[in-house]
Amino acid sequence: MAQKQIYISDYDYDRLDAMVQAFKNVWTRDMESVTMLQDEINRAKVIPQKSIGDDVVTMNSKVRLKDLDTGTSMVYELVFPEEADLEHNKISILAPVGVALLGYRVGDRIQWPVPAGVRTLEISEILYQPEAAGNYDS
């Protein structure tokens, strides 16, 4: 699947870039994900936070995804690693699906690697996006 243009707010870009740089100075089991995240933020179009579209997945967005292979729907919140909590559907930006979600829009499809292969997910709805709610420091 060809890579689509992704969009990141300048605020998220600054925080994510700082996190990536910090991880470069220490070994972590998530180094592959850190590298993938760096590649994603480097290719993203950076938009002023107050101008980012309300249909774009940003940090702390809560999104509804549809698994196109099974037809099931799931809701996840995209968070920083220290806030990740699978019991509460909070997915780390360093999880493969977290990296894959960042910057995509409602209607976009992403591919998520799983042990059995690759699943295709569609972003069907953004239930909450900080920028759309006027929360510019979340």
Buried (B, 14 or more C-beta within 10 A) or exposed (E): EEEEEBBBBBBBBBBBBEBBEEBEEEEEEBEEBBBBBBEBBEEBEBBEBEEBBEBBBBBBBBBBBBBEEEEEEBEBBBBBBEBBEEEEEBBBBBBBBBBBBBBBBBEBBBBBEEEEEEBEBBBBBBEBBBBBEEEEEB
